[in-house]
């Protein structure tokens, strides 16, 4: 498992999460909300966990949390984020 911090503009972070979410070999979990960076309103940061899916593992059948759209979260085209 990797813990990843993404920094950039909101639309760039959403795009990259969408790219990661399409990869069948990894699974995104515990994606955080956007946080402000000190000194700038332009750039944000977001935290997520990346899990590698092994062949034949139980996680490979599990629906990717990053693309799961629930009532409490809003979908921004990048996965489970809060806009």
Buried (B, 14 or more C-beta within 10 A) or exposed (E): EEEBEBEBEBEBBBBBBBEBBEEEEBBBBEBBEBEEEEEEEEBBBBBBBBBEBEEEEEEEEEEBBBBEEEEEBEEBEBBBBEE
